[in-house]
Amino acid sequence: MSGDRSASRNDAGDAKRPGPRAFAAAVIARETLKDVARELGRAEIPVMVLKGALLQLEVYASDPAQRTLTDVDVLVPEPCFFAALAHLGGCGFRPRSAGPSWIEAALDGPRGLPVDLHRRLFCPLRYGLTTHAVFQRARCDHRALGVSIWLPDPLDTAAHLIGKLVTDHVGSDAGDRFADLEALARHHRLAPDALAKHLSHNGLSRAARHVLGRGERERDDPLYAAALRRLPASPVDAAVAALVGPLCGAFERGPLAALPAHLLNTSLPRGAASFSLAALYALEHARLRRGRGRRGGQWAPFFVPSNASARRRASSARAL
């Protein structure tokens, strides 16, 4: 659902000089994030900033306009998800859409910038970065925005960026994604061995092997080769990553575009299970989207408290 992207960069990784619109957009993004954190804080719901909004706040703090956004992504504890939706709905945030993965919902913010509210970083059965564990490793910050906001551990942010390169089926236009990862690693001085260990521990070894290998081939940053060498040796992981590379190109933007991403799951059986579950969720989402709850062509059942289907998906997602 999230469509945030970094500003155009040249081959050396330097951002082009932002214009007035970029500065205005950065201010709106910051204020939107502050609105969400303040309102959910009043309801005693912790809020963690993710993705582009996090990079603006930390990595590009000296010049947030370098990192453009089309939405603001935040994460809340899974048991608080529906309460957070209801509370924001009473504060001027309007229902926009519900994601087919059943882990996020979008709202139109009063300042004109959409907010993506997540309860998980990845779909059910994908990897091992649970919301509970990510919050445990995070720290609560009061200075950046003047309100309480949770900042994830930089290693979790790196793992999220790497995992999203896979699950978003990013093809030839991955330069901005890699530039964000490189900027994050420089800003936090991430050690390649610590990064590799964290990725392996959280079920992202195969995804990391694919992404880091691609980065080594396409980018000049030594991070990729260094972290790749420190991943646990596994002939199976290496074989799967080698297979997935050509499949990504062959299936890009086609009906099987998601298949390579599931092959890079923790194991092939888990990949088969996540692929099947994702297909079932997508079918149900499409059916409900056609049948009811339309809003601008989008289905938004999460915003109907009595919607049994959405509640059932919430329970099943937590169970997985």
Secondary structure, DSSP 8 states (H G I E B T S, - for coil): --------B-TTS-B----HHHHHHHHHHHHHHHHHHHHHHHTT---EE-HHHHHHHTTTTT-GGGS--SSEEEE--GGGHHHHHHHHHTTT-EEEEE-TTSSEEEEE-TTS-EEEEES-SS-TTSSS--HHHHHHH-EEESSSSSS-EEE--HHHHHHHHHHHHHHTT--S--HHHHHHHHHHHHHHT--HHHHHHHHHHTT-HHHHHHHHHHHHHH---THHHHHHHHS---HHHHHHHHHHHHHHHHHTTSTTTTHHHHHTSSSHHHHHHHHHHHHHHHHHHHHHHHHS-EETTEE-GGG-TT-HHHHHHHHHHHH-
